[in-house]
Amino acid sequence: PPPAAFKPAAQQPPTEPFPPPPAGYPFPPYGGSYQPSQGSDDDWDDDWDDSSTVADEPGALGSSYPDYEAGGGGASGRYRLSTRSEPSLGPRGAGHPPGHPHPPGGGGAAKSSATVSRNLNRFSTFVKSGGEAFVLGEASGFVKDGDKLCVVLGPQGPEWQKNPYPFQCSIEDPTKQTKFKGMKSYIAYKLVPSHTGQQVHRRYKHFDWLYGRLAEKFPVISVPHLPEKQATGRFEEDFISKRRKGLAWWMDHMCSHPVLAQCDAFQHFLTCPSTDEKAWKQGKRKAEKDEMVGANFFLTISVPTGPGASLDLQEVESQVDGFKAFTKKMDESALQLNHTANEFARKQVTGFKKEYQKVGHSFKCLSQAFELDQQAFSAGLNQAIAFTAEAYDAIGDLFADQPRQDLDPVMDLLALYQGHLANFPDIIHVQKGK
């Protein structure tokens, strides 16, 4: 299972007239600063054009692409995608398995100073996330019951309250679609949420829009990153298959997260009919006008009260520092292992296969030479040499196929964590600022 320390803790939402949160309560270590979308490779020239904001249903113009599943046990069950990425700290998502320890955050700053001064660095994550405005009491707004995010005391400490209605969502049948009478092409994916059973079709740009909205709304929740964009080769079967698996992994995490799974924007994305343009645009505009973002987001967090609910500020700061050291070391180790695994996989696919095929070719040449001698007593030997040549060729193919059985799933998981590890410095910065 994935490593520990990804379970969230949270902050008390202020009550009238929105005073600062109780001392000692951290914000959840899920999150990162929002990076604006760079546009989707599915729509380089028509970002949210009015003619089509929802993927068209597959029709006569569509052509289905086969989904090439990776072999091996590593690509089964919950973690079944196989989208290998180069070692980088680029956008990726990560899961947070239940029961893992989590580092409380925040509260440490109050230990050294009784006053709060305004951060002069206007580019600070603490400022951009709304943390500064919230601490200074500048956040204000009416929090509806449906917007409240409850934190409860779990076995490992504060954690998000579980989703009472868990669900899953499959992503299948990537299909090539066209519009503008065939002048524009894109890939649509079929989504089937288990809690509705109704399929919808979404394009990559819809995923990209959703990611942007969630990353902006939840400054201290680590929204999983989408698979990387690609300008060329977007309709190649291998790329489409890998992207589908990457989106499936992303969706698995989203559905399992107790907060993200219940977000209105996410539910709109999953349930709005693909053919209802009006409903889609209304939900899209509603999400973009959400007032519970930035500093106001912190108003929605409700923490437990009563005996045993208080946290020791010094212990909180110590755990945050320990988590910071852990993520830094894991980041370095994941990057190194990803690079090593990539190189080893490349050698198996190219070098190892080629060397075994060389040996096989040599035996094949020897077999062909023996075949020139048409003696009855040498027929068995000729066949044995030919079989040896084929065996070496087969060994070469096994080497080339092996990374799909083991290294690819490992690199998929590493890529997932690299995305989260890239988020945590900003999250920790926001927590320490409080």
Summary of the structure (lengths in Angstrom):
residues: 434
radius of gyration: 26.4
end to end distance: 31.8
largest distance: 102.0
contacts: 1391
relative contact order: 0.21
helix: 46%
strand: 9%
